[in-house]
Amino acid sequence: MMPRQRLWGVAVLIAVTLAVMPAVRLGAQPAIEDRLVIITPVARTVADPAVAAFRTFAQRQFGVSVNATVVSAGTPVAYGRIREWGGRPEADVFWGGEPALFDDLAERRLLAPLELPEAVMREIPASIGTPKPIALKDPRNFWVGCCLTPYGVTWHPRLLRRLGMEAIRDWDDLLDCRLKGQISQATPDRSSSNHASYEVILQRLGWQRGWEWAQRLGANTGIFVARSRDVPTVVAKGEFAAGFAVPAYMAFEDLLDGHDLKYVTPTAGFVTPEPLAVIANARNARTARAFIQFILSEEGQRTIMARGQYAITPKYRMEGPRGSALERMAEFAGARSFFDRPLQNIYDDAVAQQRYSLVNDTFRKLVLERHNELKRLHCQ
């Protein structure tokens, strides 16, 4: 038999080993998963460089090679898919569009708390804009803005001059009869930029006058494209003279490709914070949170600014060497930062969220289904 003292030593050794084993296993577990799936309306020209920069960061920081997939979908479509998944999501991150839809998903418990460090969240102001502040982060911590994107109007200068017009300065310029058949737009049920821009019109003019305005614009519309990204592209190619409800950075990409384009953010045009959120029950939640935190870092902010997105904090401005993408974007959109001067905003997020489906249905009945009739009624 083994002496009592030796038995005691063996027992202690076994106990210590058992106590340490879970910690060893935990320490061996990667800090993040090696997969990430992002569903987003954000153009691939922004999403792909952001994901590539994150993969490099993840390898450097965690020693993990992340296999990342970007699923492109308009905000309303992405929102619909997340609802259909019903807590069994096929993506980890929802990125971009109207905050109203993120608020709705949070209410339905389809988003997970962000759980980002307090120091990271503190860098981002609570809101921007007057008289209606635009929230830049969710006070309940279910989403956070990653950048600022104005929605406005783009036009083809030479084609516009051929029609006898010099520039488009505000929303009502789009109703000019010289633009009949020359407007490109998406529909609000497929594009959050279109939906938010119509909300600006409806909240500025009121329900009845707002829909009269929308019908006039419908009469001038030559094409309803499938997604926001296509709106500036058909204008850039000279197929149509002007595009309605265009995210500025999307038009900027066509400018970088060598096309002749101009852009304006009209009076009280909507500016989105392009929310980021972790989808509830995401398979790769740790990687999702690491991605969001990376986008909010200086490296992440500068990566997306180089593609025409404005920083979510006053710390970084659209400034760079002469001829750089940053300088060209500042000139194109007419701003270096949205924190430089008061931003006019009349968009009420609570109103928009309350009647989201109603606006889509009304547009379909009053504009889309009556498109040919509207073209006969206006600008004869």
Order of alpha helices (4+ residues) and beta strands (2+ residues): alpha-beta-alpha-beta-alpha-beta-alpha-beta-alpha-beta-beta-beta-beta-beta-alpha-beta-alpha-alpha-beta-alpha-beta-alpha-beta-beta-beta-alpha-alpha-beta-alpha-beta-alpha-alpha-alpha
